Amino acid sequence: MTVRSLAPLAGAWKQAFHLATNGSSSYGKGLNLARNGAVAQIQTQPGRISAPVAAKKAAHRATIHLPELTAPQWDTLATKLAADPQAVADLVANRIPASIADSGQVGGISIAPPADGITFSCSCPTGRTHRVCDHSAALGHAVAERLIATPSLLLGARGMTARALAAHVRDLVDGADPGPLPADTNGTVRAAQLYSLAAHRPPQTPTDLDLDTVSTLTWSDAPHPGPRARDLAQMTADAAARAQALLAGTTTAPHDELADIIRILASPDGTDHLAAAQHATEVPEPTLRAMMIGYRHGGPAGAHATLAATPATTDVLERTRAAVHASRAVGLGTITTDGDALTDRTAGVQIRLGPDGRWYPFTLWRADEWRPAPGACDDPAEAFRAARRARAARPLR
């Protein structure tokens, strides 16, 4: 794939990413990994893009760091978009403006970062030295592919989500005097003025929503190819349950897009959507099934720990290994550091650090496949004992 074959924004990213790798052989190796589907769910935060990357039966957390745009740069970009009626119409419709997707820059502000501002890190040995590795290179190639269809991916990493940018532009448009409804000589109404008029409507009185009544609704099948009635009912009930958890403050983090998918899969009828989930996430079906078990045991953090352990420093792993070793009876197997996990292969048990700071127990299923077990705990020694209990309850295969 060449830069010329990509959309402008994706091409600008590809060029900057290529220069940032500085001729490393990992650039080509990462391309092969990306083409083979090694990169799982891509996540963005201000200043970083990360994803689990599977290679050689191990999963590593690869991260690409890039500079955020400054507040004045975002102001300049938003002002230019607010002056473009089509851009405003796109943002109101929750679409990325064509001026961003087709050119990669607005008002002289480039969405793609400069090559000298891109750095790499990974949970693998090479990545821990902040050098580009095969896994972070694979992530860079996957980002280029994703930008073709999802140009908003870079916005969050540069410091502002697409929704926040839309709100910023909306504030600029709302501040203008809407005036009378305008129309060109051919009768066309300009989107910017029309939206401004709508934004100045008197505030509507909010209505109370009883989240407990949605289960009493009845549904009919929508015309093809719309969703089936049972799917509509399931989505509505799931959304209501999720909303209730959010309002009650009982939801657990990190409940991102991937965790939401696993949450649905872990529901009673969720396995019906396995094929669609695999297509959407590019995560292999066996891994999705294991993550479903992890979600049932430990919620979103349990699912993420099943996909890959949260990176921990060597000091943390060594202290944890010593604490677990001291809590065990004399004569048991040796505990080793296996990537970012602590493993006793003799006993067939393992514990991994989750994104919530708890330790999650796993048992050896077959070959090098680990299955999550119940008993996640802040105390790694207790989590290790939970893993041994789960291992003892299931015969070796």
N, C-alpha and C positions, 0 to 999 in steps of 0.2 A: 504494500500500500504506500502511495506517495502522498505528499501534502496536496498536490494538485487534485487528487481524487476525493478530497474531503470538502465539507462545507467550510466557508471562510473562518468561522470561529474555531472549528475543530482543527483546521489546517494551521491556524496561528498557534494553537496550543501544541500541536505536534512538533512544529518547528522549534518552539521555545524549549519543550521537553527534550527534544533530540540534542540541542546544544547543551542543555544542562547535564546530560549524561557524559559529556566530554569524551566521546569516542569509546566508552566502556563496552566490553563484549556483552555485558548484561542487557544492552539495548536489544540486540537480536534475540537473545535467549528469552527475554521478557515477552517479545512479540509472539514467539511460539507458545509460551504459556497462556497468553491472553487468547490466542486463536483456539486453544484447546479447552477454553472455558474454565481456567484455573481461578479467575478473579470472581469472588462472590459479591455480595451486596456492597455497593459503593456508598460511603457516608461522607458528608461534608460538614465541616465546622469552620468558623472564621479562621483563616490562615492554614487550613489543612484539608486534605482529601485522604481517606483511608479505606481499606477493605481487607478482608481475609483473603489470602492467596494460597491455594493448595499446590504443593509440589513435593514429589517423592514421598507420598503417604503422610505428609505433615502439612499443617496449616500455619501460616505466619501472618501477622498483622503488619501490612505495609502501609506507609504513610508518605505522602508528598506534601511538603510545606511550601507555602507561597505567601507573598506579602498581601496584606489587606489594602484596599483603597482607602484613602483618607476621607474624612468627613467633607472637606471642600470638594474633593473629586466626585463624591456621590452627589453633592448638591449640584455641581455642574452637569453631571449626567442626567439627573432628574429634571433639571430645568430644560434641557434640550428635549427630553422625551415629552414633557408637558406641552411644549410648543408644537408637537407633531400630532395632529388629530388621529392619525392611524395608530400611532404608538399608544395613545391614551385609550383608544378603543380596544386594542389588543390587551392592555393591562387590565382594563375593566372586565374583559372576558377571561381573565386568568391565563392569558397567553403571553409568551415572551415576544416583545416587539420585533418585527422583522429587521429593524435597524441594528439590533444587537445580534440576532441570529445570522444575518446576511453579511455583516461587515466586521463584527467582533469589536467594534468601538463606536462610541457616541460622543460627539462634542470633543473629539481628540483624546478621550479617555478609553484606553484599551482594556477590555475585559480579560483578555489573555495576559498572564503575567510575563515579565521579562525573564529571559533565560537565567540571568545572574541572580534572580530572586528565588529560584526553585532549588530546594534542597530535599534530601531523602532520609528516611529512617525506616527500620524494620525490626521485628523481633528476632530475626535470624542473626547469626554472628556478624556477617558483613554489614548488615543494616544498623547494628548497634554502634558501629563506628561512624555512622552518618555518611556512609558511602552508598552510591546506587548499587542495588543488588538485583538479582533476577526477579524477585517478587515486586519491588517498587517499580522496576521497569515495566513489568506486566501490568501493574496498575496504571502507569502513564499511558500505555497503549489502549487499555480499556476505557480510560477517560476520553481519549480521542474518539473512539467509536461511539461512546455514549453521547458526546456533544453533538453528533450529527442529528440525533432525534430529540435530545434534551439539553438545549443550550443553557438552561437555568442552572446546570450543575456547577458552573464556575462562579455564579453570583454569590452563593452561600460561602464558598471558600474565599472569595475576595472581600467578604465582610457584610453582605446584605442579601437576605433571601429574596426570591422573586415577589413574595407577598409583601415584604417590608418595602421593597422598591415601589410596588404598586401603591401602597399607602402613602409613601413619600410624594409620588407624582399626584395622587389624589388630593393631598393637602394643597399642593400648588394650584391645581385646577379649581378646587373648592374656594380658594381665596379670590378668584376672579369674579367680576360682575357678569352674571350670565346673560343679562340683556334679553331682548325678544328672541323667539325661536328663529334662527337664521336658516335660510335656504338659498342655494345658488339658482341661477336662471333656469337650470334644468330640474329644479325641485329637490336636489340633493341636500340633506341636512348634515352639517359637519358634526362628527362624533364628539369632538371636544366640547362644543357648545351644548350639545344635547345632554352629555353627561353632567356638565356643570349645572344645567337646569334641574336635572334629577337630584343632584347632590344638595340643592337648596330647598328641597321640599320640606314642609314642616315635619318635625320628628313624629314617628308613629308610636302609639302607645303599645308597649310590649305586652304580649299575652303569655300567661303562665302555661307551661307545657308539663303535663302529667306523664312522666316517663314510665309509670306503671301500667298505663292503659294500652301501650302499643301492641302488647301480645294479644289483645282482643280484636285487633283489626283483621279483616278478611281481604284476601287478594284474589285477583283473577289473572290468568296468564296474559302477559303483554303480547302484542302482535310480534311475530317473528321478524328480526332476530333478537327481540328483547328478552330480558331475563324471565325465567320461569317464576310462577307464583311462590313456590317453596323457597327459591333463592331470595326473592324479595323479602319474604317473611323472616328468613334467617339473617339477612343483612340488617333488617330493621331491629330485630331483637338484639343482635350483637352490638349495633350502634347504641341502643338504649342502655344495655348493660355497661358498655364502655363509658358512656356519658355519666351514668350513676356513680361509677367508680371514680371518675375525675372529680365530680362534684363532692363526693364524700372524702376525697383526699386519700383513698386507699390504693390508688394505682401505683405500680412500682416502675422504676426507671432501670435501664433505658428502654422505653417503649417506642422504638423507632419503626420504620416501615417494615423491616424484616421481622421484627418481633410481632407486629400486627398480623403479618401473614402466617407466622407460626401459631399465633393465638387462634386464628380461624381454623387452621389445620388440626389443632389439638381439640377442637370442639367435636361433639358427637358425630356430626356429618361431615367433618372437615376433610376426611380422606378422599371425598369425591372431587376435591379441588387440587389434588396432588400434582396432576399433570400441568395444570395452569400455573401453579406456584413454581414448579420447576422451570417452566418456560420464562416466567417473569423474573425469577431470582438468579437463574443459571446455576443453582445449587443442586447437586445430584440428589436423586430421590432417596437413597439410603441415608444421606446426611440429613435431609429434611425430616425423615421418620425419626432419626435419633434426636433431632432438635425438638420434635413434638414431645418426646418423652422428657427431655430436659425442661421444656416449658411446664409440663404437668408437675414436675418435681419442684421447680424453682422459679417459675414465671419467666419474664423476659430475660433476666440475667442468667437463668439456667439454660435457656436456649442459646444465648450467646456463648456461654462457657462450653457448651457442647460443640459449637462450631470451631472455637479456638479459645485457648486460655488467654486471659488478659495479661499483657506483658508485665513482668516483674523484674526488678533488679537482681543481680547475682546475690547481693547481701540479703535481700528479703527471702529469696529462695533458700539460701544456706541457713539462715536463722530458722526458717520454717522447717527445713529438713531436720535440723538438730532438735527442735522442739518435738516433732513427731517421733523421732528416734528415741528420745528420752522417755516418751510416754508408753513405749511398747515393752513387751516382755522380752527377756533375753533369748537369743537364739533364732529370732525371726529373720526374714530375708533383708537384703540391703535396700535402702531407699536411695534412688538415684534421681538426678535432675534430668528430665526428659523434655527439652525445649523449655517451656514455661510451666511445666507440670512436675509434680513429684510422684514417682512411680516405684512400686514394689512389684516387679515382674514375677517373682517367685509366688507371691500371694495373688497376683492378678488384679491388683487394685491401683488406683491413681487418684490424686486430688488436683484440682485446677483452681486458680484464682479467677473469680467472676468479676464482671464490671461493677458490681455493687460492693466489692471488697470482701465478700464471703468466699469460703472455700467449698468447692463442689466435688462430691465423690463420684468416681467412675469405676466400673469393673470391666475386665477384659472379656470381650464377647467372643471373637474368633480372630486368629492371626493378630493383626495390629489394630483391630477395631475396638473402640472403647464405648461402652454404653453408660449413660448417666444413671445414677442411683439416688434414692431419697436421702435426705440428711444434711443438706447444705448448712454450714455453720461458720460463725466468725472464728471459732477455734479450729485450727487445722488438724490438731490431734483428734478432736471429736469427729471431724469430717472424715478422717482416715479410718476411724473405728466404724463409722457408718458404711464406708466402702467395704470393709472387711465383713460386716454383718450381711450386706447385700450379696457379696461373693459367696459366703457360706450358705446362703439360702438358695443359691442356684448352682447346680452341678456344672463342672467344667465341660465344655464342648470339645 
